[in-house]
Amino acid sequence: MSAASHSPTIPLDACEPVLDACRRVLAHLADAIEANAPGAASGEDPEHLHDFRVAVRRTRSVLAQVRRLAPRDGGLSAHRPFFDDLAATTGPPRDLDVHLENWDADVEPLSPAVRGDLAPVRAALEHRRAEARAVLTVALTGPRFAGGLGSWRATLAGAAPGPGTELGPWVAGRVDAAQRNVARRGRRIDVTSPAEDLHALRKDAKKLRYLLECFGGALDSGGRAKFVRRLAALQDVLGSHQDATVHAATIRGIAGELGDAASPAVLVAAGQLVEILEQRSRHARQAFDTAFADYDRPKVRRRLRRLIDPIRDPEC
């Protein structure tokens, strides 16, 4: 069974009420969550879990925006804990999937003998993934998930609101705010900034991208695609940095757990792998300066303005 990928973008009208549009966007994301849940639970194809997790993240991002409409948010925000729990449950198995998918590339610079010495480390990673996946399977096949998704569907199917805030100006304002956060945080990062600062910027960039994807139906598709490609280039560098940083910490943790039970050769091999991952993290950190400078250019900012200016004051 192949993963059920769903584009988050649906047709939208800049003049329709915000809450009505949000309900339809969230219902579309619920379709992606439901379609990928069986595959994510079985572990048959890692892409099911990836697409499930992305749909959950997009849902949480939209809900974070909807929360600003409270208390007149149609009860949507009350479901945020359900999706927070799903994000927490899917995070560990997905991180371990990525780590194991990248394993061959990570260890390729090492000699065959050292790669052989890493067998207990890989076995520990696989054991961790099996445990995390077991927790995920129980979560996605149990009554809480079915009940939570059913309740969510019922809320989304509630009566559509009457005339209210128009979608276009609201989306333009939210995109503006998200872009300001990306620019402000990115400009503060320098050679002394800790890894956590780059990770925080990565999350800000995701929020901006999710806004452009989930509400992209109200925007010019060509202009949106061009801007998202520029944003994605920055995200790629930030993602490489984060993956290498997290994977290095994971290997250090496993080496610590193996401790005296492992041979000296295993611990030396683990140390060499950590050094490779930390070097990769440093390279990504160096690449960030160029990637952010390419993103934080007047030309790119003008491209975003041309994209959202037409919906700031739609002729309704």
Residue pairs with C-beta under 8 A, 6 or more apart in sequence:
1 38
1 39
1 44
1 45
1 48
2 45
2 47
3 36
3 39
3 45
3 47
3 48
3 50
3 51
4 32
4 35
4 36
4 39
4 48
4 51
5 32
5 47
5 51
6 28
6 29
6 31
6 32
6 35
6 51
6 55
7 213
8 25
8 28
8 29
8 32
8 55
8 58
8 210
8 213
8 214
8 216
9 213
9 214
9 216
9 217
10 24
10 25
10 28
10 217
11 217
12 21
12 24
12 25
12 167
12 215
12 217
12 218
13 21
13 167
13 218
14 166
14 167
14 168
14 171
14 218
14 310
14 311
14 314
14 316
15 166
15 167
15 168
15 314
15 316
16 166
16 167
17 160
17 161
17 162
17 163
17 164
17 165
17 166
17 167
18 69
18 164
18 165
18 166
18 167
18 170
19 66
19 69
19 72
19 73
19 74
19 160
19 161
19 164
20 160
20 161
21 167
21 215
21 218
22 62
22 65
22 66
22 76
23 74
23 76
23 156
23 158
23 160
25 62
25 214
25 215
26 59
26 62
26 63
26 76
26 156
27 153
27 156
27 157
29 55
29 58
29 59
29 62
29 214
30 59
30 149
30 152
30 153
30 156
32 51
32 52
32 54
32 55
33 52
33 55
33 56
33 59
33 149
34 149
36 48
36 49
36 51
36 52
36 55
37 52
37 140
37 145
37 149
38 48
39 45
39 47
39 48
39 49
39 52
40 48
40 49
40 52
40 53
40 90
40 136
40 140
41 136
41 137
41 140
41 141
42 48
42 137
43 49
43 93
43 133
43 137
46 94
46 97
46 101
49 90
49 93
49 94
49 97
49 136
50 94
50 97
52 90
53 87
53 90
53 91
53 94
56 83
56 86
56 87
56 90
57 87
57 206
57 210
58 210
58 213
58 214
59 83
60 80
60 83
60 84
60 87
61 206
61 207
61 210
61 211
61 214
62 210
62 214
63 76
63 77
63 79
63 80
63 83
64 207
65 174
65 211
66 73
66 76
66 77
67 73
67 77
67 80
69 165
70 77
72 161
72 164
74 155
74 158
74 161
75 155
75 158
76 155
76 156
78 155
79 148
79 151
79 152
79 155
82 148
82 151
82 152
85 139
86 139
86 145
89 135
89 136
89 139
90 136
92 128
92 132
92 135
93 129
93 132
93 133
93 135
93 136
95 246
95 250
96 125
96 128
96 129
96 132
97 129
98 243
99 125
99 247
99 250
100 122
100 125
100 126
100 129
102 243
102 247
103 122
103 125
106 247
106 273
106 276
106 277
107 114
107 115
107 118
107 273
107 276
109 276
110 118
110 269
110 272
110 273
110 276
114 268
114 269
114 272
115 269
117 263
117 265
117 266
117 268
117 269
118 266
118 269
118 270
118 273
120 258
120 262
120 266
121 251
121 254
121 255
121 258
121 266
121 269
121 270
121 273
124 254
124 257
124 258
125 250
125 254
139 145
166 314
166 316
167 215
167 218
167 311
168 218
168 311
168 312
168 313
168 314
169 311
169 312
169 313
169 314
171 211
171 215
171 218
171 219
171 308
171 311
172 308
172 309
172 311
172 312
174 211
175 208
175 211
175 212
175 304
175 308
176 308
178 204
178 207
178 208
178 211
179 208
179 301
179 304
181 204
181 207
181 208
182 201
182 204
182 205
182 208
183 296
185 197
185 200
185 201
185 204
186 201
186 292
186 295
186 296
187 296
188 197
189 197
189 198
189 201
189 288
189 292
195 241
195 242
195 245
195 281
198 238
198 241
198 242
198 285
198 288
199 238
199 242
199 245
201 238
202 235
202 238
202 239
202 242
205 231
205 234
205 235
205 238
206 235
208 231
209 228
209 231
209 232
209 235
212 219
212 224
212 227
212 228
212 231
213 228
216 224
218 311
219 307
219 308
219 311
220 307
220 310
223 303
223 306
223 307
224 307
226 303
227 300
227 303
227 304
227 307
230 294
230 295
230 300
230 303
231 295
233 291
233 294
233 295
234 291
234 292
234 294
234 295
236 291
237 284
237 287
237 288
237 291
238 284
238 288
238 291
240 280
240 284
240 287
241 281
241 284
241 285
241 288
244 277
244 278
244 280
244 281
244 284
245 277
245 281
247 277
248 274
248 277
248 278
248 281
251 270
251 273
251 274
251 277
252 270
252 274
254 270
255 262
255 266
255 267
255 270
255 271
255 274
258 266
258 267
258 270
294 300
